[in-house]
Amino acid sequence: MPLYKTIHINSRTQILVWKVTESYGELLEQVVLNDSNRLRLDGMKSEMHQRAFLSVRKLLQEAGHTDLDLYYDEFGKPHLHGEKHISITHSHEFSAIIISDETVGIDIELQRDKITRIADKFCDSEFQFLDLDSDEYIKKLTVIWGVKEAIFKIRNEKGISFKNHIRVCDFDLESEQTTAELHFDNLVKDFKIHFEEIEEFTLVYAFEN
């Protein structure tokens, strides 16, 4: 399908979301790939991953860029040639990118019961405000996971622990925003967080203060 949603945060930042309904072949014939990314695509064993990869390139085109503008540093973090920051995410049939003049990270996650089984792997201080018996428990856990993924994408430093180094502050789902902190190797960073639901998914994006 065409572009699912565009979110204009401000004049410097936009988010584009794609719902992948096209076949691999349909997507492939609509995008241009640089040589290294063509090799990456050919090396993917899952067609779902291939389609997600190609849908991100469709999003780039919607934003006025192409795969030729995109490159990855030695840590695997994506960059656009020029001044703008970019972050990329995909989960099942959704993919999204955020492009901004600011330092940003984005994540999209399917809301699933199984996240409750791994909550103690990525939550610590957050248990102070989480209610295990609440109907919102899974949704809040999904937000927290997305926040930590988005922040990790911003910093992208080896050794960062979701549980031990990133702390998400208390929030209401209705507010669709919160704050978070990263404490790592004598570094303390604050982040502004926004989130929203898209069908059965949670979209989270973070700005470094």
N, C-alpha and C positions, 0 to 999 in steps of 0.2 A: 504494500500500500504506500501511498505517498507519506510525506512527513506527518507524524502523529501529533506533534505539539511543539510549539516554540514558546519559550519563556524569556521575555525581555526583562532582565533584572534591573538594568539601568543602561545608560548610553555606552557603557564600557563592557558590559557583560551580557551574553545571551546563552541560553541552553536550547539544544535541539534534541528531540526524542523521535526515534523511529520504531515502529512496530513491524517486525520482520514477517511478512506474509509471502514474499516473493521466493521463487526457487533460486537455487544456487546459480543456475544458468542465466536467469533473468537479471540477477544482480551483477553478475560478472560482465555481461555485455554493456552495462550502463556506467561502469567506472573505469578510470585509468589508474594503473598501479605502477609504482617504480619497481626496479628490478629486484631489490632486496625484499620488498613486501610481496612480490609475486612468488618468490621462493618460500617465504613464510606461509603464504596461503596454500601453496602446493604441499607443504609439509604437515598441514593440519589433517588429523585423522577423522575428526568429527565434522560432518556437513553442517551441523548447527553452529559450530564455531566458525566455519568458513562463511556462512551466511551472516553471522554477527559481524565478522571482520569486514565483509563487503558493505554491510549496512552502515558501518561507521564511515566508510568512504563516501557513501551517499550523503550522509550528514555533512561531511566536509564540503561537498559540492553545493549543498543547500546554503552553506555559510559563506560561499564565495571562494573556497579553497579547493585544492585537489590533494590526492595522495602525494604528489610531487612536492607539496609544501611541508609535508610532515616528515619528521625524523626522530629517532630515538637515541638517547645518550647511552653511555656505557652501563647505566643502571636500569635501562629499559623504560625510562620515563619519556613520554612523548613531548615533542616541542614543535612549534610552527616556526618556519623561517620568518624572521621579523621580531617584533616586540611582544606579540600577544602570547598569553599563556593558554594551554589547552589541557584538559583532562578528559579521559575516555572511560566508558563503562558499558558493559552489556550483561544481561542475564536472561536466559531463555529467549523469548521472542522480542525483548526490548533492548535497544541500545540507545546511548545518549552521549553527547559531548557538551562540554562547557568551554567557551572561548571568552577570554577576558584580558583586560589590561592588568588586572590584579592577580595575585597568586591564589589559585583555586584548585579544588579537587572535587570529584563527583563520583557517586556510586549509586547503582540501582540494584535492589535485591527483591526476590520473590518472598512474600511472607509465608513461612512454613513452620509447622509444629516442631520439626526436628531441631530448630534453633534453641529450643528450651534445653535440649540435651547437652549443648556445648556452651551454655551461658557462662558457666564458671571458668571457661577457657579464655574469655575475652572481657568479662565484667569483674569489677572489684568494688570500688566505691559506689558504683551505680546501684548495687543491691540495697543501699540505704533508702532509695526512693522507689524501687521496683516492688510491686505487689504481685507475688506469684499466683494469687488467686483471682486476679483481675482479668476481665475480658480483654484488656488492653496489653496484657503481658507480652504476647508474641509481637504485636505491632511495635511496642516500645523497644523490645530487644532488637528488632530489625532496624529501627532507627539508630540505636547505639552501634550496632555492627557497621551500618553504613557510614556513620560519622567517623568511626575509627579507620575504615577503609579509605575514606576521602582524605583524611588527615595524613595517613600513611602515603598516599599518592602524592600529596604536596611535598612532604619531607623526603620520602623515598630513601631512608637511611637504614643500612643494615644494622640489625640489633634492636630495632624498636619493637616493643611488646605491646600488643593491644591492651592486655590486662594491666600491665605494670606501669606503662608510660603515658597512656592516653586516658584522660578522665573526662567523662561527659557529665555536664551539670543537669540537675533536675529540669524536667520540662513537661508541659501538657501537649498531648497530641493535637488539640485544637489550635494551639498557638503556632504550630508549624515552624518553630525556631527554638534554638537553645544556644549555649556556648560550650566550649570544650577547651581543655588545656593539654599541652604536651610537655612532659618533664623528661628530658633525656640528655645524658652526658653534659650536665651543667647548663643545658639549654632549657629555657621556659618560653613557650609560645602560646598565645591565646588565639582562638578561632571563633568566628561567627558562623553559626550553623542554620541552614534552612532545610526543610524537608516537606514532602507532600506525597500523597498516595496517587498512584496511576494504576487503575484497575486493582489487581491483587499484589501490586509491587509498591515498594517504598523508594522514592528518589530522594537522595541526600546530597547537598552540596555545601562545601566549606570554603570560607575565606580566611586567609591568615591575616591577623591584625598587625 
